Amino acid sequence: MYEYAIAWEWLAFAARWFHVVTAIAWIGSSFYFIALDLGLVKRPHLPAGVHGEEWQVHGGGFYHIQKYLVAPAEMPEHLTWFKYESYFTWLSGFLMLCIVYYGGADLFLIDRHVLDISKPVAILISLASLGFGWIIYDLLCKSPLGKNTWGLMAVLYVVLVFMAWGYTQVFTGRAAFLHLGAFTATIMSANVFMIIIPNQKIVVADLIAGRTPDAKYGYMAKQRSLHNNYLTLPVIFFMLSNHYPLAFGTAFNWVIAALVFLMGVTIRHWFNTTHARKGRPTWTWIVTVVLFILIMWLSTVPKLLTREDQTVSVAPAFQQFAGDPHFPAVKQLIGTRCSMCHAAEPVYEGIARPPNGVILENDAEIAAHAREIYIQAGRSHAMPPGNVTDITPDERKLLVAWFESAAEGKQE
C-alpha cells in the first residue's frame, strides 16, 4: 500500500539522521585525539611514563592533558572509553544499507546492464565483500608487512583500488561508491572493536592485576588508529557521493574513487604535519587541487572515450505503474516538468548529467522510479528544486493519485 512507501521513507530518514549524529561524534573524537597526540610536548618535569603533555583552552577554561605511552603506574579511579561512537556509526550505516540498497535493490543496487544478478545474489555479494575486506586487511596488518607502516598502507591502497574497480563491475555506480565507503568504514570500525579496545582492556587488566603492561598492545592500537585517520575523509566522500552523479555516473568512476583516496591522504597529511608542529606543507594542497581537477575531467570526459551507456536498468516489479489509468497524463506531465533534467542528455542550463542518474524518458523508466516520483514531487515539494518548472498543486495531486491507485492495485 502507498502508506508503506511513506513509512519506509521516514524509516530511512530516521536511520540516516541517527547515522549522521553518531558519525559526527566518532569523526570528531577521532580528529581531536589525533591532533592532541601529534601536539604533545615532552618536557623534563613530566612524571615517569608520561610521553608528553598539552595545554589547551576551550569554553572559558584551561585543560592540562598528559599521555602515558603504555599505562600509568596505577589504574585511575575513572576511565572514559571512546568506542560507542564507532559501534553505533557502523550499525546505523548498515541499517541504512539494508533500508535503501537491500530494500530497493532493483533500483539502487542492481544494474542489469552491468551484471544481471538476482536480489539475493547481489545482497550476498555485498555482505561477503564487507567481511572479506576486514579479513584481508587484518591478515596484512598481522603479517611481516605490518611492521612497515608506509609499505603496508601502499598495499592497502592497491586493495582499495581493486575493490573500487570490482564494485563497479557488479553494482550501479551509486551503489559501488556507497559500498566502497561501507567497505572502508567496516575496516575502521572493526579496528576499534577487534583491536584498539581489546588491547586497551588487556592493558587495564594488567594494571588491575599489578602486572606491567606490554607496550606491543599500544603499538598495534596506534597503527590501526593511524589507518583510520587517513581513511576518514575518503569514507565521508563516498557516503555523500550519491548526491553527485558526476562522480559515480561515469565509466571512469573507479579511477575517480582511487584518486579520492589519495586526496584524503594529502589533506590529512597537511593537518597531521601542522598539528605535530613540523611546518605547513603547502605542497599537499597543490597536489589535492591537481587531483580534484583530474577528477573533474574524468567525470566529464567525452562519451566517445567513455562509451557510457546512460540506459537505466528497469525492474520488472515496477511495470504495473505504466498500466494504471492515470499513467498517460502522468507521462505527459513528467515530459513537461521533469524531462529537461532527467534525460540522458539534459537540456536544462547547468545540468551536465541527470540528477542522481535518474532518467525519465520512457514508460519503463518512469514506472521504475514511481515511488521516488511520488515522494519527491507528489507527497513533497522537493522536486523540481525551487519548483523551477512551475508544477501546479493539481499536477502534484495527479502524481499522488497515480502512485496510490497503482499501489492499491498491486495489493489486490
Order of alpha helices (4+ residues) and beta strands (2+ residues): alpha-beta-beta-alpha-alpha-alpha-alpha-alpha-alpha-alpha-alpha-alpha-alpha-alpha-alpha-alpha-alpha
